[in-house]
Each structure stands twice: as structure tokens, then as C-alpha cells.
Amino acid sequence: MPTTETIRSTVAEVLEIAPEQITPQTCFYDLPGFDSVTILSLIVALDDIGVEIPQAKASEIRTFEDVLKLAKLA
């Protein structure tokens, strides 16, 4: 299972921001250019590192903490 830092790095890469900018409260929808396509890219990237997030849960992802909860790390 990937660590929080591995997940943070992956999320940062998809969002094209520095990992240090991501806190548990970071709301993805407040970031420029974030949309439904970005959510799908995020789910694929997380799956590539071993974090499976069902597409049915994609609509629940609002913050980095949501990602961690779905990954069972929060």
C-alpha cells in the first residue's frame, strides 16, 4: 500500500502543483483547471500506484483528505 507521501506526490503530479501545496484540506475544485477530466486522470494515476478508487466514489473526492480516506490512510 502506498504511503501518504506517495499519494501526495501522485496527486501533485496530476494537478501540476508542488506536493508541498497539498494539505488534507486542499480543495481540488478551488484549483485552476480542475474538472471532471482531472478527476478521472487522478483516479487512473492512483490506480497505477495501487490505490483503487471506484468510479462510483469519484464524485466524493473534493479534498486530499477525501483521497486518503478512500485509500484507507486517513
C-alpha positions in Angstrom: 0.0 0.0 0.0 1.4 3.4 -1.0 2.2 5.9 1.7 0.6 9.3 2.2 3.6 11.0 0.7 3.5 8.7 -2.4 -0.2 9.6 -2.8 0.6 13.3 -2.3 3.3 13.2 -5.0 1.0 11.4 -7.4 -1.9 13.9 -6.8 0.5 16.8 -7.2 1.8 15.5 -10.5 -1.8 15.1 -11.9 -2.7 18.6 -10.6 0.5 20.1 -11.8 1.3 21.7 -8.4 4.1 21.2 -5.9 3.5 18.5 -3.3 4.1 21.0 -0.5 0.9 22.8 -1.7 -1.3 19.9 -0.8 -2.7 19.7 2.7 -5.5 17.4 3.9 -7.9 20.4 3.5 -6.8 21.3 -0.1 -10.0 21.5 -2.1 -9.3 20.3 -5.6 -12.3 22.3 -7.0 -10.6 25.5 -5.9 -7.6 24.8 -8.1 -7.5 26.4 -11.6 -8.3 24.0 -14.4 -9.7 21.2 -12.1 -12.6 19.4 -13.7 -14.2 16.0 -14.2 -11.4 15.0 -16.6 -8.9 15.8 -13.9 -10.8 13.6 -11.5 -10.6 10.7 -14.0 -6.9 11.3 -14.5 -6.4 11.3 -10.8 -8.2 8.0 -10.4 -6.1 6.4 -13.1 -2.9 7.7 -11.6 -3.8 6.5 -8.2 -4.7 3.1 -9.6 -1.2 3.0 -11.2 0.3 3.2 -7.7 -2.0 0.6 -6.2 -4.8 2.8 -4.8 -8.1 1.7 -6.2 -10.9 4.2 -6.1 -14.2 3.0 -7.6 -15.6 5.4 -10.2 -18.8 5.5 -8.2 -16.9 7.2 -5.4 -15.3 9.8 -7.8 -18.0 12.3 -7.0 -17.0 12.2 -3.3 -13.5 13.4 -4.0 -13.3 17.1 -3.0 -10.1 17.3 -0.9 -6.8 15.5 -0.4 -8.3 14.1 2.8 -11.1 12.5 0.8 -8.5 10.7 -1.3 -6.7 9.5 1.8 -10.0 8.2 3.3 -10.8 6.4 0.1 -7.3 4.9 0.1 -7.9 3.9 3.8 -5.0 6.1 5.0 -6.9 8.8 7.0 
